[in-house]
Amino acid sequence: MMTTQHFHFSLAPVQGFIAQARRTRDFWTGSFILSWLSAVAMNAVVKQDGKIIFPHVDKAFLQHLLEGGEGKKPEHGGVPNRFKAEVSSDFQPEIVVASVQQAWQALADKVFEGDFMTASPSKDWQSSVTKQIWDEQVKTFWDMTWVLTENLENSAALDVRKNWRSYLPPEQAGVKCMMMEGWQELSGEAKNSEIKAFWKTVRNNPKVKGMKTDLREDEHLCAIAFIKRRFPRYFDQVNQSMTGWILKGWEVDAGRPSVAYMAAVHWLKNALIQANDNPAIATQLWRFHDVAIVLTDGKHNEWDNQIQCIADCNAPKEWQGLDGNVFFQSALENINVYEDQQQAKAVLDELKELQRLLPDTLKPASPFYAVLVMDGDSLGKQMSDIAKQTTISQGLKDFTDSVPNLVQQHNGFLIYAGGDDVLAVLPLEDALSCALAIREKYKAIFEKSNDGIDKEKQVVTSISAAVIFAHINMPLKNVLKTAHQLLDNVAKEQYGRDSLAVSVWKQGGRVLEWARPWNKAIENKQLVIERLAKQFATDDESGQFSNRFLYKIRERFELLNPEKDKKDPSKKLPPVLSDTQAIDLMAAEYMSSGLCEALKIDERKATHAEKMSHAKVIVTPLLEQCRPIYREEQKPNNPDDWEKSKDILVDAALLMRFLAQHGVNL
């Protein structure tokens, strides 16, 4: 008689594979491959009559492993790298491990055969140094951990096993990869000139499809990075015999929006709208397009992008598909971006002429985009409760299914949505509202799933978020690393979870950081900081805030904040002013900036008292957002009891100005 066991499986490294990227496509590819391999592991369990218990199986992914393209194709990663299954006593974990390695090897073989052996058949690639490096890296990259337990509740067993740290990737000699830290690049050459010559030959091989688009000049990659970069070109060719089944790939789009394109999305959208109504702008757009396409070797590098607001413009696809960098003067003037500076100058001239024809209100494209990362809080602890597992599993499936549409509606590009994790790239203008929409969906799904369930069996849920507004010239892998640190160290640890953390980064480093528990950041289903940004006047003093007022805020805050106790520097003295007095001071400063002079009450000029009252209404919510509040995890339902800082930080005001001005004059 067979007994029931529980199989716990984990595939790693996650961040080491996904986060080490130079393009948004690298992020997406890493996430997709990881999900694909996790799905392979799940299917290897199912083929042994096992049953996946957690998470809910992504049936579309599993179906495509077998059918290779029937039905709707999965377009992003959505299968977690860790799962639990119910299996019989004759279950063989080794088959699962072997299946994942077989799938990875099959993909690697397709890439190597197509880009090296078939492309350059005269060379003996099988005995080359490149093949030796390739084989070693492919065979030793993945770290698979598994345990079998009799008790399903023993979820910690896998973590204990992982702590043994048996994963030891081989030491790498030679020059290192430009994407994957610590891994040797594939040429194996010692001299820089020979390395360049090797990669120039690879890049310029006319027999290889899309290589010039996929591989930049002087970009030197290891096997892992090269597979990530070339994966979309070969995935549909995967057809591998497994234990009891055939693994098939399917066609995936190679085009993914660059960070520069994401930064320019709303500028481009507005330019396309203007072109629909103004023939002169439409004509200039064609002129701009014609010189830009020469600069990008005749390629529409963003052709396959499906950004919602751009698609809705119903403009020529040629305009929509231009390389993202051509919309920025700084990129056009950078020889590292465009080597042909003479042609880049011609593009810049046409861009300036296009900008001249556009309305004055449509400023040049902002060089900032956003990365959004979100993660559920403390669900792992509740998974040990069998009574809650079904609710959690179904809730996470419903949440995962809902995220792609939410990101698309906010003009974003979804990289990963699986379990309670989300990773997306968005335009600056849409990132915060997207984070809020995802949070509200997460909350609503689990509130609904708790209906009719005894209180002790209800799932307690919240989700934290981090948004990084980054300059397009920042290394992408640094942005993602920073985003995860912001999520873990600030939104979760420092602000007590169920929080939103935001930071702005330029090339020189962090400009500002602001965080707040969701309950203290939202008012009337809107983020207060976004509402304040809309009230900020960017061009004149007619709005509710002005640059002159905000520039003086920093000085005033220094006066308002308490000093350190000289006897005990770890402590602070009581605030100089009470909250009421601080509001009065800032309201007076607001009035002195001239922002109340045009105020009228019932068609008459407002009195001094009425102006002061109006000023208090305006500055109070700004000051509230400037004062940090730390959520007490032990008192999550009592926001009034949460810790309130004595300090008033200027970063909320700076973030408001950044959002209003789209990063201009930061």
C-alpha positions in Angstrom: 0.0 0.0 0.0 1.4 3.3 -1.1 1.5 6.1 1.5 1.1 9.8 0.8 4.1 12.2 1.0 4.6 15.9 0.4 7.2 17.1 -2.1 8.6 20.6 -1.6 10.7 22.1 -4.4 12.6 25.3 -5.0 14.5 26.6 -8.1 17.2 29.2 -7.7 19.0 31.6 -8.1 16.0 34.0 -8.6 17.4 37.5 -8.2 20.8 36.4 -9.6 19.0 35.3 -12.8 16.3 38.0 -13.2 17.9 41.1 -11.7 21.2 40.9 -13.6 19.9 42.7 -16.7 20.9 45.5 -19.0 17.5 45.9 -20.8 13.9 45.5 -19.9 13.8 42.5 -22.2 16.5 40.9 -20.0 14.3 41.3 -17.0 11.3 39.8 -18.9 13.3 36.9 -20.3 14.9 36.0 -17.0 11.4 36.0 -15.3 9.9 34.0 -18.2 12.6 31.3 -18.3 12.4 30.9 -14.5 8.6 30.5 -14.7 9.0 28.1 -17.6 11.5 25.9 -15.8 9.3 25.9 -12.7 6.4 24.8 -14.8 8.5 22.0 -16.2 9.2 20.9 -12.6 5.5 20.9 -11.8 4.7 18.9 -14.9 7.3 16.4 -14.0 5.4 15.9 -10.7 2.0 15.7 -12.4 3.4 13.1 -14.9 4.2 10.9 -11.8 0.6 11.2 -10.7 1.5 13.9 -8.2 -0.9 16.8 -7.3 0.3 20.4 -7.0 -1.1 21.7 -3.7 0.4 25.2 -3.7 0.3 27.4 -5.6 -2.7 26.9 -8.0 -1.2 25.5 -11.2 -1.0 28.0 -14.2 -2.9 25.7 -16.6 -2.0 27.9 -19.6 1.7 27.5 -18.9 1.5 23.7 -18.4 -0.7 23.3 -21.5 1.9 25.1 -23.6 4.7 22.8 -22.3 2.9 20.0 -24.0 1.1 21.5 -27.0 3.6 24.2 -27.9 1.2 27.0 -28.9 -2.4 25.9 -28.7 -4.7 28.6 -27.2 -3.5 31.9 -25.8 0.2 32.0 -25.4 1.6 33.0 -21.9 3.4 36.3 -22.4 5.0 36.8 -19.0 6.4 34.9 -16.0 3.7 33.8 -13.6 4.8 30.5 -12.1 6.5 30.8 -8.7 9.9 29.2 -8.3 8.7 27.3 -5.3 5.8 24.8 -4.9 4.4 22.0 -2.8 2.8 18.7 -4.1 1.2 15.6 -2.8 2.9 12.5 -4.1 3.0 8.8 -3.5 5.7 6.8 -1.9 7.2 5.6 -5.2 7.6 9.2 -6.4 11.1 10.0 -7.8 12.3 13.5 -7.1 15.3 12.9 -9.3 13.1 12.9 -12.3 11.9 16.5 -11.5 15.5 17.7 -11.1 16.6 16.0 -14.3 13.6 17.4 -16.2 14.5 21.0 -15.3 18.1 20.5 -16.4 17.0 18.7 -19.6 14.7 21.7 -20.5 17.4 24.2 -19.8 19.9 22.2 -21.8 17.5 21.9 -24.7 17.1 25.7 -24.9 20.8 26.3 -24.5 21.6 23.8 -27.3 19.2 25.5 -29.7 20.8 28.9 -29.0 24.4 27.6 -29.4 23.6 25.6 -32.5 21.8 28.5 -34.2 24.1 31.3 -33.3 27.5 29.6 -33.4 27.5 26.2 -35.1 25.0 26.8 -37.9 26.0 30.4 -38.4 29.7 29.6 -38.7 29.9 25.9 -39.7 33.6 26.1 -40.8 34.8 26.4 -37.3 35.2 23.4 -35.0 32.9 24.7 -32.2 32.7 21.4 -30.4 36.3 21.5 -29.3 36.5 25.3 -28.9 37.2 27.2 -25.7 33.8 28.9 -26.1 32.0 25.5 -26.1 33.9 24.5 -22.9 32.9 27.7 -21.2 29.3 27.3 -22.4 28.9 23.7 -21.3 30.3 24.4 -17.8 28.1 27.4 -17.2 25.0 25.8 -18.5 25.4 22.6 -16.5 26.2 24.3 -13.2 24.0 27.4 -13.1 20.7 26.2 -11.5 20.4 25.3 -7.8 17.5 23.0 -7.2 16.4 22.1 -3.6 13.8 19.6 -2.6 12.6 17.7 0.4 9.9 15.0 1.1 7.9 15.2 4.3 5.0 13.2 5.7 3.4 16.3 7.2 2.1 19.0 4.9 2.4 21.6 7.6 6.2 21.1 7.7 6.8 24.0 5.3 10.0 25.0 7.1 11.7 21.7 6.0 12.6 23.2 2.6 14.2 26.3 4.2 16.2 24.1 6.5 17.5 22.2 3.5 18.4 25.3 1.6 20.4 26.5 4.6 22.9 23.7 4.0 24.2 25.8 1.1 25.3 22.9 -1.1 25.2 25.1 -4.2 28.7 26.0 -5.2 29.0 27.5 -8.7 32.4 27.0 -10.3 35.0 29.6 -10.1 35.3 31.6 -13.3 38.5 32.6 -14.9 39.2 35.3 -17.5 37.3 38.4 -18.4 33.9 38.7 -16.8 30.4 39.0 -18.4 28.9 42.5 -18.7 25.5 41.3 -17.5 26.0 38.4 -15.1 28.4 39.3 -12.4 31.2 36.9 -11.8 30.7 34.7 -14.9 33.3 34.5 -17.7 32.4 35.9 -21.1 32.3 33.4 -23.9 35.3 34.2 -26.1 37.8 32.9 -23.5 40.4 35.3 -24.9 42.8 37.2 -22.7 43.5 40.2 -24.8 40.9 42.9 -25.1 41.5 43.2 -28.9 40.8 39.5 -29.4 37.7 39.6 -27.2 36.4 42.5 -29.3 37.2 40.7 -32.5 35.3 37.6 -31.4 32.2 39.5 -30.4 32.3 41.7 -33.5 32.2 38.5 -35.6 29.3 37.1 -33.6 27.4 40.3 -33.9 27.9 40.9 -37.6 27.3 37.4 -38.8 24.7 37.8 -41.7 23.3 34.3 -41.1 22.0 35.1 -37.7 18.6 36.8 -37.3 18.3 39.8 -35.1 21.8 39.7 -33.6 22.6 43.3 -34.2 19.4 44.3 -32.4 20.0 41.8 -29.6 23.7 42.4 -29.0 25.1 45.9 -28.7 28.5 47.0 -29.9 31.3 45.7 -27.6 28.9 43.8 -25.4 30.5 40.6 -24.1 28.3 38.0 -22.4 28.6 34.7 -20.6 26.4 31.7 -21.7 23.7 32.5 -19.2 23.3 36.1 -20.3 23.6 35.1 -24.0 20.8 32.6 -23.6 18.6 35.2 -21.9 19.3 37.7 -24.7 18.7 35.2 -27.6 15.9 33.2 -26.0 13.0 34.7 -28.0 14.6 33.8 -31.2 14.8 30.0 -30.4 12.2 29.2 -27.8 9.7 28.0 -30.4 12.2 25.4 -31.6 12.4 23.6 -28.3 11.1 20.0 -28.8 12.6 17.8 -26.1 11.7 14.2 -25.1 11.2 14.0 -21.3 10.3 11.1 -19.0 6.9 10.2 -20.3 6.1 13.4 -22.2 7.4 15.8 -24.9 8.4 19.3 -24.0 7.6 22.0 -26.5 8.3 25.7 -26.7 6.2 28.4 -28.5 6.6 31.6 -30.3 7.2 34.7 -28.1 7.7 38.3 -29.2 11.2 39.5 -29.1 10.2 43.2 -28.8 9.9 44.6 -25.3 9.8 48.3 -24.5 13.1 49.9 -23.5 13.3 52.1 -20.4 13.8 55.1 -22.7 10.6 54.3 -24.5 8.7 53.9 -21.2 10.0 57.3 -20.1 8.8 58.9 -23.4 5.4 57.1 -23.5 3.1 60.1 -22.6 5.1 62.6 -24.6 4.8 60.3 -27.6 1.1 59.8 -27.0 0.5 63.5 -26.8 2.6 64.1 -30.0 0.6 61.5 -31.8 -2.7 63.0 -30.7 -1.6 66.4 -31.9 -0.5 64.9 -35.3 -4.1 63.6 -35.8 -5.4 67.2 -35.8 -2.5 69.1 -37.2 -1.1 68.2 -40.7 2.1 70.2 -40.1 2.9 68.1 -37.0 2.1 64.9 -38.9 4.4 65.9 -41.7 7.2 66.7 -39.2 6.7 63.4 -37.5 7.4 61.7 -40.8 10.5 63.7 -41.3 11.7 62.9 -37.8 10.9 59.2 -38.4 12.8 59.1 -41.7 16.0 60.3 -40.2 15.6 58.4 -37.0 15.1 55.1 -38.8 18.4 55.6 -40.6 20.1 56.1 -37.3 18.8 52.8 -36.0 19.9 50.8 -39.0 16.5 50.7 -40.5 14.9 49.0 -37.5 11.8 49.9 -35.5 13.2 48.6 -32.2 9.9 49.2 -30.4 7.7 47.7 -33.1 6.1 45.0 -31.0 5.4 47.1 -28.0 1.8 47.0 -26.8 1.6 50.1 -24.6 -2.1 50.8 -24.1 -2.2 54.6 -24.6 0.1 54.4 -27.6 -2.0 51.7 -29.3 -5.1 53.8 -28.6 -3.8 56.7 -30.6 -4.4 54.9 -33.9 -1.3 56.4 -35.4 1.0 54.9 -38.0 2.9 51.9 -36.5 6.2 53.4 -37.9 5.9 56.3 -35.5 5.0 54.1 -32.6 7.9 51.7 -33.2 10.9 54.1 -33.1 13.7 53.4 -30.8 13.1 55.0 -27.4 16.4 56.9 -27.3 15.6 59.0 -30.3 13.2 61.1 -28.2 15.9 62.4 -25.9 18.5 65.0 -26.7 21.0 63.6 -24.1 20.8 60.1 -25.8 21.3 61.6 -29.3 24.3 63.5 -28.2 25.9 60.4 -26.5 28.4 58.6 -28.7 28.0 55.5 -26.5 24.3 55.3 -27.5 24.6 56.3 -31.2 28.1 56.0 -32.7 27.0 57.9 -35.9 26.9 61.3 -34.4 26.4 63.1 -37.7 23.2 61.2 -38.3 22.2 61.7 -34.6 22.6 65.4 -35.1 20.2 65.3 -38.0 17.7 63.4 -35.8 18.1 66.0 -33.0 17.5 68.8 -35.4 14.2 67.2 -36.6 13.2 66.5 -33.0 13.7 70.1 -32.0 11.6 71.2 -35.0 8.9 68.8 -33.9 9.0 70.1 -30.4 8.7 73.7 -31.7 5.5 72.8 -33.5 3.9 71.1 -30.5 1.9 73.2 -28.0 4.0 75.0 -25.4 2.3 72.9 -22.7 3.8 69.8 -24.1 7.3 69.9 -22.7 10.2 67.6 -23.9 10.0 64.0 -22.8 11.1 63.4 -19.2 14.1 61.1 -18.9 12.5 59.3 -15.9 10.6 56.0 -15.9 9.3 53.8 -13.0 9.9 50.3 -11.7 7.2 48.9 -9.5 7.8 45.9 -7.2 5.1 44.6 -4.8 5.0 41.7 -2.4 2.3 40.3 0.0 3.0 40.6 3.7 3.3 37.5 6.0 1.3 35.0 3.9 4.1 32.5 4.3 3.4 32.3 8.0 -0.3 31.6 7.4 0.4 28.9 4.9 1.4 26.5 7.8 -2.3 26.6 8.8 -4.0 23.9 6.7 -7.4 25.6 7.2 -6.2 28.7 5.4 -4.2 27.1 2.5 -7.1 26.7 0.1 -8.2 30.3 0.6 -4.7 31.6 0.1 -4.0 29.5 -2.9 -7.3 30.5 -4.7 -6.8 34.1 -3.7 -3.3 34.3 -5.1 -4.5 32.7 -8.4 -7.2 35.3 -8.7 -4.8 38.1 -7.9 -2.2 36.8 -10.4 -4.8 36.6 -13.1 -5.9 40.2 -12.5 -2.5 41.9 -12.5 -1.8 41.8 -16.3 -4.9 43.9 -17.1 -4.2 46.4 -14.4 -0.7 47.0 -15.6 -1.8 47.2 -19.2 -4.5 49.8 -18.2 -1.8 51.9 -16.7 0.4 51.8 -19.8 2.9 49.5 -18.2 5.0 46.5 -19.2 4.5 43.5 -16.9 7.6 41.5 -16.2 6.3 39.1 -13.6 3.1 38.4 -11.7 3.0 35.2 -9.7 1.8 34.4 -6.2 1.8 37.7 -4.4 4.8 39.1 -6.2 4.6 41.8 -9.0 7.3 43.4 -11.0 6.5 45.9 -13.7 8.0 48.9 -15.6 5.7 51.9 -16.1 5.7 55.5 -17.3 6.4 58.0 -14.5 2.8 59.3 -14.8 1.1 56.0 -14.1 3.3 54.2 -11.6 1.7 55.3 -8.3 -1.9 54.9 -9.5 -1.0 51.4 -10.8 0.5 50.5 -7.4 -2.7 51.7 -5.7 -5.0 49.8 -8.2 -3.0 46.5 -7.6 -3.2 47.0 -3.8 -6.9 47.6 -3.9 -7.4 44.5 -6.1 -5.3 42.4 -3.7 -7.3 43.6 -0.8 -10.7 43.1 -2.4 -9.9 39.6 -3.5 -9.0 38.4 0.0 -11.8 40.3 1.6 -14.2 38.4 -0.7 -12.5 35.1 -0.1 -13.0 35.6 3.7 -16.7 36.0 3.4 -18.6 33.4 5.3 -15.5 32.0 6.9 -15.0 31.8 10.7 -12.8 34.6 11.9 -10.0 32.3 13.1 -9.8 30.7 9.6 -9.8 34.1 7.8 -6.6 35.1 5.9 -5.1 38.3 7.2 -3.6 40.1 4.1 -1.8 43.2 3.1 0.7 44.0 0.3 3.6 46.4 0.3 4.9 48.3 -2.7 8.1 50.1 -3.8 8.3 52.5 -6.7 11.7 53.7 -8.1 11.6 56.7 -10.4 14.9 56.3 -12.2 16.8 58.2 -14.9 17.1 56.3 -18.2 20.9 56.4 -17.9 21.0 54.5 -14.6 22.2 50.8 -15.0 19.0 48.8 -15.1 20.2 46.1 -12.7 21.0 48.7 -10.1 17.5 50.1 -10.4 15.9 46.7 -9.7 18.3 45.9 -6.9 17.5 49.3 -5.3 13.7 48.7 -5.8 13.9 45.4 -3.9 15.9 47.0 -1.1 13.4 49.8 -0.8 10.6 47.3 -0.6 12.2 45.1 2.0 14.1 47.6 4.1 11.7 50.6 4.0 8.1 49.7 3.1 8.2 46.4 5.1 10.8 46.7 7.8 10.9 50.4 8.6 7.3 51.3 8.0 5.7 48.1 9.3 4.4 46.5 6.1 1.2 47.3 4.3 3.1 50.4 3.1 4.2 52.3 0.0 7.8 53.5 -0.4 9.0 55.8 -3.2 12.4 57.1 -4.2 13.8 59.1 -7.0 17.2 58.3 -8.5 19.4 60.3 -10.8 22.7 59.2 -12.2 24.5 60.8 -9.2 22.4 58.9 -6.7 19.2 59.1 -4.7 17.4 62.5 -4.7 14.6 61.7 -2.3 12.8 59.0 -0.4 9.3 59.0 1.0 7.2 56.2 2.5 3.9 55.8 4.3 1.4 53.1 5.4 -1.3 52.8 2.7 -4.0 53.8 5.2 -2.2 57.1 5.8 -1.4 57.7 2.1 -4.9 57.3 0.7 -7.9 59.6 0.9 -11.1 59.1 -1.1 -9.5 56.2 -3.0 -6.7 58.4 -4.3 -3.1 58.9 -3.2 -2.9 62.2 -1.4 0.6 62.9 -2.8 -0.8 62.5 -6.4 -3.7 64.8 -5.7 -1.3 67.4 -4.3 0.9 67.1 -7.4 -2.0 67.9 -9.6 -2.6 71.1 -7.6 1.0 72.2 -8.1 1.5 75.0 -10.6 4.4 74.2 -13.0 4.5 77.4 -15.0 3.2 80.3 -12.9 2.0 81.3 -9.5 -1.7 80.6 -10.3 -1.9 77.1 -8.8 -2.2 76.0 -5.2 1.5 75.5 -4.9 4.5 77.2 -6.4 8.2 76.7 -6.7 8.9 79.8 -4.6 6.8 78.3 -1.8 8.4 74.9 -2.0 11.9 76.2 -2.1 11.3 77.9 1.3 9.8 74.8 2.8 13.2 73.2 3.4 14.3 76.2 5.5 11.2 76.3 7.5 11.3 72.6 8.2 14.7 72.9 9.7 13.3 75.4 12.2 10.3 73.2 12.9 12.2 69.9 13.5 13.3 69.2 17.1 17.0 69.3 17.9 19.0 66.4 19.4 19.3 66.2 23.2 22.8 67.4 24.0 22.9 65.1 27.1 21.7 62.1 25.1 22.2 62.5 21.3 20.1 59.3 20.7 17.1 61.3 21.8 15.4 64.4 20.5 14.0 67.4 22.4 10.2 68.1 22.1 9.2 69.9 18.8 9.7 73.6 18.8 6.1 74.1 17.6 2.9 72.1 18.1 1.2 70.7 15.0 -1.3 73.6 15.1 1.5 76.1 15.3 3.4 74.4 12.5 0.3 74.7 10.2 -0.1 78.3 11.1 3.5 79.0 10.2 3.4 77.3 6.9 0.0 78.8 6.1 1.6 82.3 6.7 4.5 81.3 4.5 2.1 80.2 1.8 0.3 83.5 1.9 3.5 85.4 1.8 4.3 83.6 -1.5 1.4 85.5 -3.1 -0.7 82.4 -3.7 -3.8 83.8 -2.1 -3.9 87.2 -3.7 -6.3 86.1 -6.4 -8.7 84.3 -4.0 -12.3 85.5 -4.1 -15.3 84.6 -2.0 -18.7 85.2 -3.5 -17.1 87.4 -6.3 -15.4 89.6 -3.8 -11.8 89.8 -2.8 -11.1 87.6 0.2 -10.2 89.1 3.5 -7.0 88.3 5.3 -8.7 85.9 7.6 -10.4 84.1 4.7 -7.0 83.8 2.9 -5.4 82.4 6.0 -8.2 79.8 6.4 -7.8 78.9 2.7 -4.0 78.6 3.2 -4.4 76.2 6.1 -6.7 73.9 4.1 -4.0 73.8 1.4 -0.9 73.2 3.5 -2.4 70.8 6.1 -2.5 67.7 3.9 1.0 68.5 2.6 2.4 68.7 6.1 0.7 65.5 7.1 2.4 63.7 4.2 5.7 65.2 5.3 5.5 63.7 8.8 6.5 60.0 8.8 4.1 57.5 10.4 5.3 54.0 11.2 2.7 51.2 11.2 2.5 49.0 14.3 2.2 45.4 13.1 0.8 44.5 16.5 -1.9 47.1 16.2 -2.7 47.0 12.4 -6.3 48.1 12.8 -5.6 51.1 15.0 -3.9 53.7 12.8 -4.3 56.4 15.5 -2.0 54.3 17.7 0.8 54.0 15.2 4.1 55.8 15.9 4.2 59.3 14.6 7.6 60.9 14.0 8.4 64.3 15.6 10.3 65.3 12.4 8.8 66.8 9.3 10.7 65.7 6.2 10.8 67.7 3.1 10.9 64.7 0.7 7.1 64.5 0.4 7.1 68.1 -0.9 9.9 67.3 -3.3 8.1 64.2 -4.5 5.0 66.3 -5.1 7.0 68.7 -7.2 8.8 65.9 -9.1 5.5 64.3 -10.0 4.0 67.6 -11.1 7.0 68.6 -13.2 7.8 65.0 -14.5 11.3 65.3 -13.2 12.1 68.7 -14.7 14.3 70.9 -12.6 14.7 68.2 -10.0 
